[in-house]
Amino acid sequence: MSELTTKIGTYNAETKSVPVTFTSGDIVHKRDVNAVLKDSGAYDKAATAVRVAEVANGVAAKISLGVIAVAPVEGAVEA
């Protein structure tokens, strides 16, 4: 399995989440991750990055088990 990388998008105050793209080789998995908020209710970017890293561990495990895989190409014909 290739190394898993993450790209965190812009915080969405309405959903209190961040869009994250997890990439491992040809596998690209996108999902929203709940953001971490400070006691004041403000977005905590550093703590959210830690949370995303924790979620990435689960994504990596699912990729290694084949639960998350390369999406089939639409319109492709199987041989």
N, CA, C and O atoms as a GROMACS GRO file, in nm:
protein
  316
    1MET      N    1   0.084  -0.118   0.000
    1MET     CA    2   0.000   0.000   0.000
    1MET      C    3   0.088   0.124   0.000
    1MET      O    4   0.190   0.130   0.070
    2SER      N    5   0.049   0.223  -0.079
    2SER     CA    6   0.120   0.350  -0.083
    2SER      C    7   0.096   0.429   0.045
    2SER      O    8   0.000   0.403   0.119
    3GLU      N    9   0.183   0.524   0.069
    3GLU     CA   10   0.165   0.611   0.185
    3GLU      C   11   0.035   0.688   0.171
    3GLU      O   12   0.000   0.733   0.062
    4LEU      N   13  -0.036   0.704   0.281
    4LEU     CA   14  -0.161   0.778   0.282
    4LEU      C   15  -0.133   0.925   0.309
    4LEU      O   16  -0.066   0.960   0.407
    5THR      N   17  -0.184   1.011   0.222
    5THR     CA   18  -0.171   1.155   0.243
    5THR      C   19  -0.310   1.213   0.265
    5THR      O   20  -0.409   1.156   0.221
    6THR      N   21  -0.314   1.327   0.332
    6THR     CA   22  -0.441   1.394   0.356
    6THR      C   23  -0.433   1.539   0.312
    6THR      O   24  -0.328   1.603   0.321
    7LYS      N   25  -0.545   1.590   0.265
    7LYS     CA   26  -0.556   1.732   0.233
    7LYS      C   27  -0.684   1.782   0.298
    7LYS      O   28  -0.794   1.737   0.265
    8ILE      N   29  -0.668   1.876   0.391
    8ILE     CA   30  -0.782   1.930   0.464
    8ILE      C   31  -0.830   2.057   0.395
    8ILE      O   32  -0.751   2.148   0.369
    9GLY      N   33  -0.959   2.062   0.367
    9GLY     CA   34  -1.018   2.179   0.302
    9GLY      C   35  -1.058   2.286   0.403
    9GLY      O   36  -1.018   2.281   0.520
   10THR      N   37  -1.137   2.380   0.357
   10THR     CA   38  -1.179   2.495   0.436
   10THR      C   39  -1.290   2.457   0.534
   10THR      O   40  -1.384   2.386   0.499
   11TYR      N   41  -1.278   2.506   0.656
   11TYR     CA   42  -1.378   2.482   0.761
   11TYR      C   43  -1.514   2.536   0.718
   11TYR      O   44  -1.525   2.649   0.668
   12ASN      N   45  -1.617   2.454   0.737
   12ASN     CA   46  -1.754   2.494   0.707
   12ASN      C   47  -1.825   2.519   0.841
   12ASN      O   48  -1.856   2.425   0.914
   13ALA      N   49  -1.850   2.646   0.872
   13ALA     CA   50  -1.911   2.682   1.001
   13ALA      C   51  -2.054   2.629   1.014
   13ALA      O   52  -2.100   2.601   1.124
   14GLU      N   53  -2.124   2.614   0.901
   14GLU     CA   54  -2.261   2.565   0.905
   14GLU      C   55  -2.267   2.419   0.947
   14GLU      O   56  -2.351   2.381   1.029
   15THR      N   57  -2.178   2.337   0.891
   15THR     CA   58  -2.178   2.193   0.923
   15THR      C   59  -2.079   2.158   1.033
   15THR      O   60  -2.077   2.046   1.083
   16LYS      N   61  -1.996   2.256   1.071
   16LYS     CA   62  -1.891   2.235   1.172
   16LYS      C   63  -1.800   2.118   1.134
   16LYS      O   64  -1.767   2.033   1.217
   17SER      N   65  -1.762   2.117   1.007
   17SER     CA   66  -1.677   2.009   0.956
   17SER      C   67  -1.580   2.064   0.854
   17SER      O   68  -1.589   2.179   0.810
   18VAL      N   69  -1.484   1.978   0.817
   18VAL     CA   70  -1.388   2.011   0.712
   18VAL      C   71  -1.391   1.898   0.609
   18VAL      O   72  -1.399   1.781   0.645
   19PRO      N   73  -1.386   1.933   0.480
   19PRO     CA   74  -1.374   1.828   0.380
   19PRO      C   75  -1.230   1.778   0.376
   19PRO      O   76  -1.136   1.858   0.380
   20VAL      N   77  -1.212   1.648   0.368
   20VAL     CA   78  -1.078   1.591   0.367
   20VAL      C   79  -1.067   1.494   0.250
   20VAL      O   80  -1.157   1.415   0.225
   21THR      N   81  -0.954   1.502   0.180
   21THR     CA   82  -0.924   1.408   0.074
   21THR      C   83  -0.808   1.320   0.121
   21THR      O   84  -0.701   1.370   0.154
   22PHE      N   85  -0.832   1.190   0.126
   22PHE     CA   86  -0.732   1.092   0.164
   22PHE      C   87  -0.685   1.024   0.035
   22PHE      O   88  -0.768   0.977  -0.043
   23THR      N   89  -0.554   1.019   0.012
   23THR     CA   90  -0.502   0.961  -0.110
   23THR      C   91  -0.394   0.857  -0.078
   23THR      O   92  -0.303   0.882   0.001
   24SER      N   93  -0.407   0.742  -0.142
   24SER     CA   94  -0.307   0.636  -0.131
   24SER      C   95  -0.293   0.573  -0.269
   24SER      O   96  -0.380   0.496  -0.312
   25GLY      N   97  -0.184   0.606  -0.338
   25GLY     CA   98  -0.168   0.556  -0.475
   25GLY      C   99  -0.280   0.605  -0.562
   25GLY      O  100  -0.302   0.726  -0.573
   26ASP      N  101  -0.353   0.513  -0.626
   26ASP     CA  102  -0.465   0.548  -0.714
   26ASP      C  103  -0.597   0.566  -0.638
   26ASP      O  104  -0.697   0.607  -0.696
   27ILE      N  105  -0.596   0.536  -0.509
   27ILE     CA  106  -0.718   0.544  -0.430
   27ILE      C  107  -0.734   0.687  -0.376
   27ILE      O  108  -0.645   0.739  -0.309
   28VAL      N  109  -0.848   0.747  -0.406
   28VAL     CA  110  -0.881   0.880  -0.355
   28VAL      C  111  -1.014   0.867  -0.282
   28VAL      O  112  -1.116   0.831  -0.342
   29HIS      N  113  -1.013   0.898  -0.153
   29HIS     CA  114  -1.133   0.887  -0.069
   29HIS      C  115  -1.161   1.023  -0.009
   29HIS      O  116  -1.077   1.079   0.061
   30LYS      N  117  -1.281   1.076  -0.036
   30LYS     CA  118  -1.317   1.208   0.016
   30LYS      C  119  -1.431   1.193   0.116
   30LYS      O  120  -1.526   1.118   0.094
   31ARG      N  121  -1.419   1.266   0.227
   31ARG     CA  122  -1.527   1.267   0.326
   31ARG      C  123  -1.512   1.389   0.415
   31ARG      O  124  -1.404   1.447   0.425
   32ASP      N  125  -1.621   1.426   0.480
   32ASP     CA  126  -1.617   1.534   0.577
   32ASP      C  127  -1.579   1.476   0.713
   32ASP      O  128  -1.619   1.365   0.749
   33VAL      N  129  -1.502   1.553   0.787
   33VAL     CA  130  -1.461   1.515   0.922
   33VAL      C  131  -1.509   1.624   1.016
   33VAL      O  132  -1.491   1.743   0.989
   34ASN      N  133  -1.570   1.585   1.127
   34ASN     CA  134  -1.615   1.683   1.225
   34ASN      C  135  -1.496   1.763   1.275
   34ASN      O  136  -1.393   1.707   1.311
   35ALA      N  137  -1.513   1.895   1.278
   35ALA     CA  138  -1.406   1.983   1.327
   35ALA      C  139  -1.404   1.984   1.479
   35ALA      O  140  -1.503   1.950   1.544
   36VAL      N  141  -1.291   2.021   1.535
   36VAL     CA  142  -1.278   2.040   1.679
   36VAL      C  143  -1.295   2.189   1.705
   36VAL      O  144  -1.236   2.274   1.637
   37LEU      N  145  -1.377   2.219   1.804
   37LEU     CA  146  -1.403   2.359   1.838
   37LEU      C  147  -1.347   2.390   1.976
   37LEU      O  148  -1.343   2.304   2.064
   38LYS      N  149  -1.304   2.513   1.993
   38LYS     CA  150  -1.256   2.560   2.123
   38LYS      C  151  -1.377   2.583   2.214
   38LYS      O  152  -1.491   2.583   2.166
   39ASP      N  153  -1.353   2.602   2.344
   39ASP     CA  154  -1.461   2.629   2.438
   39ASP      C  155  -1.544   2.750   2.395
   39ASP      O  156  -1.664   2.756   2.424
   40SER      N  157  -1.482   2.844   2.328
   40SER     CA  158  -1.551   2.964   2.281
   40SER      C  159  -1.639   2.936   2.159
   40SER      O  160  -1.719   3.021   2.119
   41GLY      N  161  -1.624   2.818   2.100
   41GLY     CA  162  -1.699   2.783   1.980
   41GLY      C  163  -1.622   2.809   1.852
   41GLY      O  164  -1.670   2.777   1.743
   42ALA      N  165  -1.503   2.867   1.864
   42ALA     CA  166  -1.420   2.895   1.746
   42ALA      C  167  -1.355   2.766   1.696
   42ALA      O  168  -1.328   2.674   1.773
   43TYR      N  169  -1.330   2.762   1.567
   43TYR     CA  170  -1.266   2.649   1.502
   43TYR      C  171  -1.122   2.636   1.551
   43TYR      O  172  -1.048   2.733   1.553
   44ASP      N  173  -1.084   2.514   1.592
   44ASP     CA  174  -0.947   2.486   1.638
   44ASP      C  175  -0.876   2.407   1.527
   44ASP      O  176  -0.890   2.285   1.516
   45LYS      N  177  -0.800   2.481   1.446
   45LYS     CA  178  -0.736   2.421   1.328
   45LYS      C  179  -0.636   2.312   1.368
   45LYS      O  180  -0.633   2.205   1.306
   46ALA      N  181  -0.554   2.338   1.470
   46ALA     CA  182  -0.451   2.240   1.511
   46ALA      C  183  -0.514   2.113   1.565
   46ALA      O  184  -0.472   2.002   1.530
   47ALA      N  185  -0.614   2.127   1.650
   47ALA     CA  186  -0.680   2.009   1.708
   47ALA      C  187  -0.756   1.932   1.601
   47ALA      O  188  -0.765   1.809   1.608
   48THR      N  189  -0.812   2.002   1.502
   48THR     CA  190  -0.881   1.935   1.393
   48THR      C  191  -0.782   1.854   1.310
   48THR      O  192  -0.815   1.744   1.265
   49ALA      N  193  -0.662   1.906   1.290
   49ALA     CA  194  -0.560   1.831   1.215
   49ALA      C  195  -0.525   1.702   1.288
   49ALA      O  196  -0.502   1.599   1.223
   50VAL      N  197  -0.522   1.704   1.421
   50VAL     CA  198  -0.497   1.583   1.499
   50VAL      C  199  -0.612   1.484   1.478
   50VAL      O  200  -0.590   1.365   1.460
   51ARG      N  201  -0.734   1.537   1.482
   51ARG     CA  202  -0.852   1.451   1.461
   51ARG      C  203  -0.848   1.388   1.321
   51ARG      O  204  -0.879   1.270   1.306
   52VAL      N  205  -0.812   1.466   1.220
   52VAL     CA  206  -0.803   1.413   1.084
   52VAL      C  207  -0.698   1.302   1.077
   52VAL      O  208  -0.718   1.202   1.007
   53ALA      N  209  -0.587   1.318   1.148
   53ALA     CA  210  -0.484   1.214   1.150
   53ALA      C  211  -0.539   1.085   1.212
   53ALA      O  212  -0.505   0.975   1.168
   54GLU      N  213  -0.623   1.098   1.314
   54GLU     CA  214  -0.685   0.980   1.374
   54GLU      C  215  -0.780   0.912   1.275
   54GLU      O  216  -0.781   0.790   1.264
   55VAL      N  217  -0.859   0.992   1.205
   55VAL     CA  218  -0.950   0.938   1.104
   55VAL      C  219  -0.868   0.870   0.993
   55VAL      O  220  -0.909   0.766   0.941
   56ALA      N  221  -0.755   0.929   0.958
   56ALA     CA  222  -0.668   0.873   0.854
   56ALA      C  223  -0.621   0.733   0.890
   56ALA      O  224  -0.606   0.648   0.802
   57ASN      N  225  -0.599   0.707   1.018
   57ASN     CA  226  -0.560   0.572   1.060
   57ASN      C  227  -0.669   0.471   1.025
   57ASN      O  228  -0.639   0.361   0.978
   58GLY      N  229  -0.794   0.508   1.047
   58GLY     CA  230  -0.906   0.420   1.012
   58GLY      C  231  -0.919   0.403   0.861
   58GLY      O  232  -0.946   0.293   0.813
   59VAL      N  233  -0.901   0.512   0.787
   59VAL     CA  234  -0.908   0.505   0.641
   59VAL      C  235  -0.798   0.412   0.589
   59VAL      O  236  -0.822   0.331   0.500
   60ALA      N  237  -0.677   0.425   0.643
   60ALA     CA  238  -0.565   0.339   0.600
   60ALA      C  239  -0.597   0.192   0.627
   60ALA      O  240  -0.568   0.106   0.544
   61ALA      N  241  -0.657   0.164   0.742
   61ALA     CA  242  -0.693   0.026   0.774
   61ALA      C  243  -0.797  -0.027   0.676
   61ALA      O  244  -0.789  -0.141   0.631
   62LYS      N  245  -0.896   0.056   0.642
   62LYS     CA  246  -0.999   0.014   0.547
   62LYS      C  247  -0.942  -0.007   0.408
   62LYS      O  248  -0.986  -0.097   0.336
   63ILE      N  249  -0.845   0.075   0.369
   63ILE     CA  250  -0.780   0.057   0.239
   63ILE      C  251  -0.704  -0.075   0.238
   63ILE      O  252  -0.712  -0.151   0.141
   64SER      N  253  -0.631  -0.104   0.346
   64SER     CA  254  -0.552  -0.228   0.351
   64SER      C  255  -0.641  -0.352   0.349
   64SER      O  256  -0.598  -0.458   0.303
   65LEU      N  257  -0.763  -0.340   0.399
   65LEU     CA  258  -0.858  -0.452   0.398
   65LEU      C  259  -0.939  -0.460   0.269
   65LEU      O  260  -1.012  -0.556   0.248
   66GLY      N  261  -0.927  -0.358   0.185
   66GLY     CA  262  -1.001  -0.356   0.060
   66GLY      C  263  -1.142  -0.300   0.072
   66GLY      O  264  -1.218  -0.302  -0.025
   67VAL      N  265  -1.176  -0.248   0.190
   67VAL     CA  266  -1.308  -0.189   0.209
   67VAL      C  267  -1.320  -0.060   0.129
   67VAL      O  268  -1.425  -0.030   0.072
   68ILE      N  269  -1.213   0.016   0.125
   68ILE     CA  270  -1.205   0.136   0.041
   68ILE      C  271  -1.109   0.101  -0.072
   68ILE      O  272  -0.995   0.062  -0.048
   69ALA      N  273  -1.155   0.116  -0.195
   69ALA     CA  274  -1.073   0.079  -0.311
   69ALA      C  275  -1.091   0.183  -0.422
   69ALA      O  276  -1.168   0.278  -0.407
   70VAL      N  277  -1.021   0.163  -0.530
   70VAL     CA  278  -1.034   0.251  -0.646
   70VAL      C  279  -1.177   0.238  -0.699
   70VAL      O  280  -1.226   0.127  -0.721
   71ALA      N  281  -1.242   0.352  -0.720
   71ALA     CA  282  -1.378   0.350  -0.773
   71ALA      C  283  -1.375   0.304  -0.918
   71ALA      O  284  -1.286   0.341  -0.993
   72PRO      N  285  -1.473   0.222  -0.956
   72PRO     CA  286  -1.477   0.178  -1.096
   72PRO      C  287  -1.502   0.297  -1.188
   72PRO      O  288  -1.571   0.392  -1.151
   73VAL      N  289  -1.447   0.291  -1.306
   73VAL     CA  290  -1.464   0.398  -1.404
   73VAL      C  291  -1.603   0.384  -1.465
   73VAL      O  292  -1.641   0.277  -1.512
   74GLU      N  293  -1.678   0.493  -1.462
   74GLU     CA  294  -1.814   0.492  -1.516
   74GLU      C  295  -1.810   0.463  -1.666
   74GLU      O  296  -1.732   0.524  -1.739
   75GLY      N  297  -1.893   0.372  -1.709
   75GLY     CA  298  -1.901   0.338  -1.851
   75GLY      C  299  -1.797   0.236  -1.895
   75GLY      O  300  -1.795   0.197  -2.011
   76ALA      N  301  -1.711   0.191  -1.803
   76ALA     CA  302  -1.609   0.093  -1.839
   76ALA      C  303  -1.674  -0.043  -1.858
   76ALA      O  304  -1.770  -0.077  -1.789
   77VAL      N  305  -1.623  -0.118  -1.951
   77VAL     CA  306  -1.674  -0.251  -1.982
   77VAL      C  307  -1.576  -0.353  -1.926
   77VAL      O  308  -1.456  -0.347  -1.954
   78GLU      N  309  -1.629  -0.447  -1.845
   78GLU     CA  310  -1.542  -0.551  -1.791
   78GLU      C  311  -1.512  -0.654  -1.898
   78GLU      O  312  -1.596  -0.683  -1.983
   79ALA      N  313  -1.392  -0.709  -1.895
   79ALA     CA  314  -1.350  -0.809  -1.994
   79ALA      C  315  -1.405  -0.944  -1.961
   79ALA      O  316  -1.381  -1.041  -2.033
   0.00000   0.00000   0.00000
